[in-house]
Amino acid sequence: MPPNRQETSSGVPDYHLKLDVEHFLARHWQREHLFIPGGFGDFEVPGDGDELAGLAMEADIDGRIVTTDGNHWHQERGPFTAESYQRPGQWTLLVQSVDQHWDEAAELLGAVSFLPSWRLDDIMMSYATDGGSAGPHYDNYDVFIIQGEGQRRWQIGPRCDSNSPLMDNTDLRLLADFEPRCEYLMNTGDVLYVPPGVAHYGVSVGESTSFSIGFRAPRQSDLLARWVDNTLNTVEDDALFEDPAREPAHRSGEITRKDLERARGQLLRAFDQKDARWFGEVVTETGTTPSESSESPPDFDTAVGWITRTPGSRIAWHRLDDELLVFAHGSAREAPLALQPLLETLCSHHDLDVAEAREAHDGASGFLRWLHDEGTVLYYE
């Protein structure tokens, strides 16, 4: 067993990233990039270019091929055929959410368990020919780039935003004026962390593969909208603007600064509520409706099998004084504190013994049934 992979208690291999976590979070997370040479010593690559090409031929896979001659860029969307890969020149195949289709790739998520699981998005894998690239760009999310087979040369540029000029001859959002500030030649097992908004440009040296662990963050506008909606449900319909002990009006029709201060103060008091539902619901939304299973739901009162996370599912929880608030695909419900270890197990992408869950609390069966109905877990024997 390579030193970067260890067996968990359940027998599932787990990856470990060579990283001073506290220093990384204080100095680099969301601030500046970090190159970690040998981040995965003796890295056991979970998949190769041929396997990725086969995956991208399936109809429900989000795959694309980016081609370039060094000056012009073009993108094609999948699904692809065997003939799609019989092309000369410089090109890159990129496939999203490989962690939802390959257990071996999903194991990489354990390397970033020091970050909240509800911040995770997916793992993208790419294969590139010599000189292949996805172009100079920036992302609106954090990403850990892990070098698989072969080598890639990565250049890091300045911070960018929506005002940064883009190339006008491509359907890709590529930077028109990329100015590299540092460069790294990445070998198998090297890791590069890139924060949101930082320009980066990777070019394959020979054939190569890489894995990108991406993180999601809700838009502040979405958080605000949900917070306001949640607060409106708690404000009484007959609660009105109040202005006791006000000063006399000196100019007819004037809204004074004091009037605005009163209004803001009353609204802020309305917003000063401890309910975490608005946040948990937003960060666990998937944007899609869970597909209904053709199988009958298990009887969790008597079932003796296991449950596992549905690929791509979103679960989170918040601890209150005397209970838990649990979130699954944008829905919320209360749960007893005794089920916290169960939730930690599921959020860590480990399978759960249904019988042991029932022993933890007599309400476990109903709770597991709710998770199953929300499409976040699957049952197997």
GIDADA-V775292 format. One record per residue. N is the residue number from 1. RES is the residue in one letter. OMEGA is omega in degrees with one decimal (NA if undefined). D_CENTER is the distance of its C-alpha to the mean C-alpha in Angstrom with 1 decimal. Layout:
BEGIN
n	res	omega	d_center
N	RES	OMEGA	D_CENTER
N	RES	OMEGA	D_CENTER
END
This chain:
BEGIN
n	res	omega	d_center
1	M	178.9	28.6
2	P	-175.4	27.2
3	P	-179.5	26.8
4	N	-179.2	23.0
5	R	179.3	22.6
6	Q	177.6	24.0
7	E	172.4	24.7
8	T	-179.7	23.2
9	S	179.9	25.6
10	S	179.6	24.5
11	G	-179.9	25.4
12	V	179.0	21.9
13	P	-177.8	21.5
14	D	178.1	18.9
15	Y	178.2	18.0
16	H	-178.4	18.7
17	L	178.9	18.0
18	K	-171.1	21.1
19	L	170.2	20.1
20	D	-170.5	21.6
21	V	-176.9	18.7
22	E	177.9	20.6
23	H	180.0	21.9
24	F	-177.6	18.5
25	L	-178.3	17.0
26	A	-171.3	20.3
27	R	-168.6	21.0
28	H	-173.7	18.0
29	W	-179.5	14.6
30	Q	-178.4	14.3
31	R	-177.5	17.9
32	E	-175.0	19.0
33	H	177.9	18.2
34	L	174.2	19.2
35	F	-177.6	20.7
36	I	179.3	21.0
37	P	-178.7	23.8
38	G	179.5	23.9
39	G	171.1	20.6
40	F	178.9	21.0
41	G	-179.4	24.7
42	D	-173.6	26.2
43	F	176.6	22.8
44	E	-171.2	23.1
45	V	-177.5	21.2
46	P	179.9	19.5
47	G	179.9	20.9
48	D	-176.9	23.0
49	G	179.5	23.6
50	D	178.5	25.9
51	E	179.0	23.4
52	L	179.2	20.8
53	A	177.9	23.6
54	G	179.1	24.5
55	L	-176.7	21.0
56	A	177.4	20.9
57	M	-179.2	24.2
58	E	-170.2	22.9
59	A	-174.1	22.9
60	D	-177.9	19.5
61	I	177.9	17.5
62	D	-179.0	15.8
63	G	177.5	17.8
64	R	175.8	19.7
65	I	178.0	22.4
66	V	178.2	23.1
67	T	179.3	26.7
68	T	170.8	28.6
69	D	-178.3	32.1
70	G	-179.5	31.2
71	N	-177.7	32.0
72	H	-176.1	30.6
73	W	179.4	27.3
74	H	-178.5	26.6
75	Q	175.0	23.7
76	E	178.9	24.2
77	R	177.9	22.0
78	G	8.0	22.4
79	P	-175.7	23.5
80	F	174.8	25.8
81	T	179.0	29.0
82	A	-179.9	30.7
83	E	-179.5	32.6
84	S	-176.2	29.4
85	Y	178.6	29.2
86	Q	-177.3	32.9
87	R	178.3	32.7
88	P	171.3	34.1
89	G	-172.1	32.7
90	Q	179.3	29.3
91	W	-177.3	26.3
92	T	173.6	22.7
93	L	179.9	20.9
94	L	-178.6	17.1
95	V	-179.8	15.3
96	Q	169.2	11.7
97	S	177.7	10.1
98	V	178.0	13.0
99	D	179.1	11.5
100	Q	-176.4	12.4
101	H	179.7	15.9
102	W	176.9	16.8
103	D	-178.9	17.0
104	E	178.3	17.9
105	A	-179.5	14.7
106	A	179.3	12.6
107	E	178.9	14.8
108	L	-177.9	13.2
109	L	178.4	10.3
110	G	-179.0	13.4
111	A	-178.9	14.0
112	V	-178.8	11.3
113	S	176.1	12.2
114	F	174.7	13.6
115	L	-176.4	10.4
116	P	-178.6	9.5
117	S	179.3	7.8
118	W	175.3	6.8
119	R	-178.3	4.8
120	L	174.5	2.6
121	D	179.3	1.9
122	D	174.1	5.4
123	I	174.5	8.5
124	M	175.0	11.1
125	M	178.2	14.7
126	S	170.7	17.6
127	Y	-179.9	21.3
128	A	171.2	23.8
129	T	178.3	27.5
130	D	-178.2	29.5
131	G	179.6	28.7
132	G	-175.9	25.8
133	S	171.1	23.0
134	A	175.7	20.3
135	G	177.0	22.2
136	P	-174.3	22.0
137	H	169.4	19.0
138	Y	179.4	16.5
139	D	176.8	12.9
140	N	-178.4	11.7
141	Y	174.8	8.6
142	D	179.6	8.9
143	V	169.5	9.4
144	F	179.0	11.4
145	I	-177.9	14.0
146	I	-179.9	16.0
147	Q	177.0	19.4
148	G	179.2	20.5
149	E	175.9	24.0
150	G	-176.5	26.2
151	Q	169.7	25.7
152	R	176.1	24.0
153	R	-179.4	25.1
154	W	174.4	22.5
155	Q	178.8	23.8
156	I	-179.6	22.2
157	G	-177.7	23.5
158	P	173.7	23.6
159	R	-178.7	21.2
160	C	175.4	21.0
161	D	-176.0	20.4
162	S	178.5	21.4
163	N	-179.9	25.0
164	S	-177.6	24.7
165	P	-179.8	26.9
166	L	175.1	25.5
167	M	-178.2	27.5
168	D	-177.4	29.4
169	N	-177.6	30.2
170	T	174.9	26.9
171	D	174.7	24.5
172	L	177.5	21.7
173	R	-177.5	20.6
174	L	-177.2	22.3
175	L	-178.7	23.9
176	A	-175.6	27.6
177	D	-179.7	28.5
178	F	179.6	26.5
179	E	-177.5	28.2
180	P	177.9	27.1
181	R	174.7	27.5
182	C	-172.4	26.8
183	E	178.9	26.4
184	Y	172.4	25.3
185	L	-173.1	26.4
186	M	176.2	23.7
187	N	-177.8	25.0
188	T	178.6	23.6
189	G	174.9	21.5
190	D	-177.6	21.1
191	V	176.7	17.8
192	L	175.0	17.0
193	Y	179.3	14.6
194	V	179.1	14.4
195	P	178.2	13.5
196	P	174.6	12.9
197	G	-179.3	16.1
198	V	-178.7	17.8
199	A	176.6	19.6
200	H	-171.3	19.4
201	Y	-179.6	21.4
202	G	179.1	21.5
203	V	-177.8	24.6
204	S	174.6	25.4
205	V	-167.1	28.5
206	G	176.0	29.9
207	E	-178.1	27.6
208	S	172.1	24.3
209	T	175.2	20.8
210	S	179.2	17.6
211	F	-179.7	14.0
212	S	175.9	11.0
213	I	-176.8	8.0
214	G	-179.5	5.5
215	F	-179.5	3.5
216	R	174.1	3.9
217	A	179.9	7.4
218	P	174.2	10.1
219	R	178.2	13.2
220	Q	178.4	16.1
221	S	177.5	18.3
222	D	177.6	16.3
223	L	-179.0	16.5
224	L	-179.0	20.1
225	A	-179.8	21.0
226	R	178.8	19.7
227	W	179.4	21.5
228	V	179.2	24.6
229	D	-179.3	24.7
230	N	-179.6	24.3
231	T	179.4	27.1
232	L	179.5	29.3
233	N	-178.5	29.4
234	T	-177.9	30.9
235	V	179.1	33.5
236	E	-179.0	36.9
237	D	-177.8	38.3
238	D	175.3	41.4
239	A	-174.3	39.8
240	L	170.9	41.3
241	F	-178.2	41.2
242	E	176.7	43.7
243	D	176.8	46.0
244	P	178.1	48.6
245	A	-179.2	50.9
246	R	178.5	50.2
247	E	179.7	52.4
248	P	175.3	54.8
249	A	-178.5	53.8
250	H	-179.3	55.7
251	R	-173.4	54.6
252	S	175.8	54.3
253	G	-175.0	50.9
254	E	167.5	49.0
255	I	-173.3	45.6
256	T	175.4	45.8
257	R	178.3	43.2
258	K	176.9	44.0
259	D	179.9	43.2
260	L	179.0	39.7
261	E	177.9	39.2
262	R	-178.3	40.3
263	A	179.2	37.9
264	R	-179.2	34.9
265	G	179.9	35.9
266	Q	178.1	36.2
267	L	179.4	32.8
268	L	176.8	31.2
269	R	177.1	32.9
270	A	-179.3	31.6
271	F	-175.9	28.0
272	D	179.4	28.6
273	Q	-169.0	27.5
274	K	-177.2	25.4
275	D	-177.9	23.7
276	A	-174.2	20.0
277	R	-174.6	19.5
278	W	-178.2	18.5
279	F	-178.5	15.5
280	G	179.0	14.3
281	E	-178.5	15.0
282	V	-173.0	13.0
283	V	177.0	9.6
284	T	176.5	10.1
285	E	-178.6	11.5
286	T	-177.5	10.6
287	G	178.1	13.2
288	T	177.1	15.2
289	T	179.9	18.0
290	P	179.2	17.8
291	S	-179.7	20.6
292	E	179.2	23.6
293	S	177.7	24.7
294	S	-179.4	28.2
295	E	176.9	29.0
296	S	179.5	30.5
297	P	-179.3	28.4
298	P	173.8	29.5
299	D	-175.0	31.8
300	F	175.3	29.8
301	D	-176.9	33.1
302	T	-175.3	34.6
303	A	-179.1	31.8
304	V	-179.3	31.9
305	G	-175.2	28.9
306	W	169.5	25.3
307	I	179.0	22.0
308	T	179.2	18.7
309	R	170.1	15.2
310	T	178.5	15.0
311	P	178.7	12.7
312	G	-178.3	9.5
313	S	-178.0	10.7
314	R	178.7	9.5
315	I	175.2	12.0
316	A	179.9	12.7
317	W	179.5	16.2
318	H	-176.8	18.4
319	R	173.1	21.8
320	L	-177.5	24.9
321	D	-172.9	28.4
322	D	178.3	29.5
323	E	177.0	26.6
324	L	166.3	22.9
325	L	-176.8	20.8
326	V	-177.1	18.3
327	F	179.9	15.7
328	A	178.3	14.8
329	H	175.3	13.5
330	G	176.3	14.9
331	S	-178.3	18.1
332	A	172.7	19.6
333	R	178.6	22.5
334	E	176.9	24.4
335	A	179.1	24.8
336	P	-179.1	27.2
337	L	-177.7	26.4
338	A	-179.3	27.6
339	L	-179.8	24.5
340	Q	178.0	22.1
341	P	177.5	22.5
342	L	-179.0	21.6
343	L	178.8	18.3
344	E	177.6	17.5
345	T	-179.3	18.3
346	L	-179.1	16.2
347	C	176.3	13.0
348	S	178.8	13.9
349	H	173.1	13.9
350	H	-178.5	17.7
351	D	-172.4	20.2
352	L	176.0	22.5
353	D	-175.6	26.3
354	V	-179.4	27.3
355	A	178.1	30.8
356	E	178.2	29.6
357	A	178.5	27.3
358	R	178.8	30.5
359	E	-178.8	32.4
360	A	-178.8	30.0
361	H	-177.9	30.8
362	D	176.4	32.8
363	G	-176.2	30.1
364	A	-176.9	27.6
365	S	179.2	28.7
366	G	179.8	28.1
367	F	179.2	24.7
368	L	177.8	23.7
369	R	178.2	25.3
370	W	178.2	23.2
371	L	179.6	19.9
372	H	-179.9	21.4
373	D	178.8	22.6
374	E	177.9	19.2
375	G	-176.2	18.0
376	T	179.6	15.6
377	V	175.1	18.0
378	L	180.0	20.6
379	Y	173.9	24.0
380	Y	-179.7	26.0
381	E	NA	29.2
END
